[in-house]
């Protein structure tokens, strides 16, 4: 194996333990929930999910789980986005 590639692999392994180096600004994911698969996205520091809970409350377990999983790689705003207040 090329020594240059070996150095890159070693650097990648070091970076793996430094997630704060990464800033996720947008993403899309499929979340395999207990009842179905859900599409969760992050754009401009705002989360969206196609589940009924998100539609009703502006947040859901799928978006909150991703906030927790990715917390070190999210902006402060997207890390702590609170639910949207919906009129009832």
N, C-alpha and C positions, 0 to 999 in steps of 0.2 A: 504494500500500500504506500502511496505517495506520502512523504513526511509532512508535506503541506496540509494534506487532508487529515492526517493524524492530529496535527496541531489544532485544526478546526473542530474535530470531534472532542478533544480535550477542553477546548474553550466552550463548546456547547454544553458539555457536562457541568462545567463551572457555572455557566449562566442558568442552568436548570435550577440551581439553588438560590438564585437571585431574581425572583419574579418581579421585584419592584423595578427592574430595568425595562419592563414592558408596560406600555400604556394602551389598553384596548379602547378604541374610540367608537368602533362600530362592529357588530357581529350578528350573525344569525345562527340559530342552533335548533335542532330537533330534540325536544325533551321527552323521554319515554316515561310518561306518568303511570299511575296505577290503573287508570281507566282508558287511556288513549295516548297518542303522540301529540305533542303541542309544538307549535312554532313560536319560538321566543327570539326577540331581536332587541338590539341596543343601537340606537342612532341618536346623535346629538345629546348624549347623556340621558336619554329617556328610554325606558324599557317598554316592550309590548309583548303580549302573549295572546294567542287566539283561544284561550280557555274562557269559560263563562265567568269564573271568579274574577279574572282580570277585567272583563267587560263591566262587571258590577261594582268592583271596588278600586280599580286602578292599580292593583298589585295582585300577586298570587304566589303560591308556593314555588312554582317553577322559576319565576323571575327572582324571587328571594333566594332560592337555592343557588342560582348562578351568581348572584351578587356575593354570596358567601364564598363560593368556590373560587371566584376570580378576584376577590376583594383587593389583593395586593397589586393587581394589574389594572384596576379601574380608577377613573378620576374620582375625586371626593364627591362630586355631584352625582355621578352615576352609581357610586358605591352606597350612597345613603338616600337615594330618591325615595320620597315618601309617597304613599298612595294619593291618587287624585281624588279630590272630594267631589262626589257625584251628587247631584240633586235628587231627592227622592220624592 
